[in-house]
Amino acid sequence: MMRALYTRAVQMLKKTLLTVLVILSFMYAMFQGGFVSWFLFYGFIPFWAYPLALSLYPIRKVTVARRFNRSEYSGGDRMTVEVTIRRPRFLPLPFLVVEDFLPDRLASRAGGSQKRMVQLLLCKERTFTYEISEAVRGEHIFPGISVETMDLLGLYEKAAFISCPHTILIYPDYRRVDIDQLDAFYEQGETASSVRTHGENTIVSGVRNYMPGDRLSWIHWKATARRNEIMTKEFEERKSQDAVVLLDMHPAVQFEELVRFTASIVHTMLLQGIGVAYTSLQKPALMYQVGKGEQQRRKIMYELAKATETNSEPPVDHPAVMLGHMPYIVVSAHLTLELIGKVAALKGSGMATVFLLEEAAAQQQLTRKALAKGIVCRFIPKSWDREEVAERA
């Protein structure tokens, strides 16, 4: 509030000073006479008249539009933003200083290129683009664009903030990981993963309607021809292939890497036709039941895009307990006694695997305690997302 009053007082002082100069030049021309004195007076007129006209110009009616080169982004993508400015009135504005207000987490990636000086003297519309070198996962709100102009001498300035809200959801970066090679990510690889892919030699127990994500080799052609709709084989092994993926959202330096790894596991499992239920330890209300295919992937990726760290403790009556017949996959940054106790309570007599980003050597004692409760701990190397077996889907 005080800053606005100060700015307004400075603007009034500048206009008053300019008016006094015009009056003094007029008085000088009246008393002195001659070409030079009147030339000075008429020379001051444009510099006095333009700020006066600018003060009456409705700069808030300048229209702005923002457009992104893509509708969806993943973490690490390069973003290109196009900003269009159009002035509605006949008064020629020599230039406008246009700045797009960015969310804090993206502003540093733009390098100040979102602020430009746009010439509008001979045209009513201008467009410029800027780039954000690296998109950051999360939900980002672009509030609006500020425009500022001034007279030729820089004595009078006029600015306005034009609301132009955009909400961009940047999904986590993920990799397609070969499920059969997940043991390469484990500490020693002595125990196979509790999540297996379907082999083609499993026993067929029946048929069911086709679901997105099913392989072509699973189609039961005779049943399809008989019922006149696509039917797929139901495998006995398939009934135990669903899994529950939980993300530990406790604050951690590696939290973004946790989200990326969780997204990679979910994406790969769904791509292999494995049913996935997703939730977090701290926010069980945001739970997605077992599902498959692209629709389930988009739901989970949407939730992972908005995932934030929290200090809240996991609730005692976590709804994931109801899915105890399925294996649990927990992704966490640190192995603690509290985490072991919570996972043990969730899985009951079932299986659970905890993926950890910390070093294995420092957690041997806790690893043995977890194993005693039926929890297998796997330590993810720092280079997991740079392995040759991983590729962007």
Secondary structure, DSSP 8 states (H G I E B T S, - for coil): -HHHHHHHHHHHHHHHHHHHHHHHHHHHHHHH-SHHHHHHHHHHHHHHHHHHHHHHS-GGG-EEEEEES-S-EETT--EEEEEEEE--SSS-EEEEEEEE---HHHHHHHTTTTEEEEEESS-SEEEEEEEESS--SEEEEEEEEEEEEE-TTS--EEEEEEEEEEEEEEE----B--GGGGGGGSSS--S--S-----TTS-EEEEEE--TT--GGGB-HHHHHHHTS-EEEEETGGGG--EEEEE--S--TTHHHHHHHHHHHHHHHHHTT--EEEEESS-TTS-EEEE-HHHHHHHHHHHHHT---------TT-GGGGGTTS-EEEEES---HHHHHHHHHHHTTS-EEEEE-S-SGGGHHHHHHHHHTTEEEEE--TTGGG-TT-B--
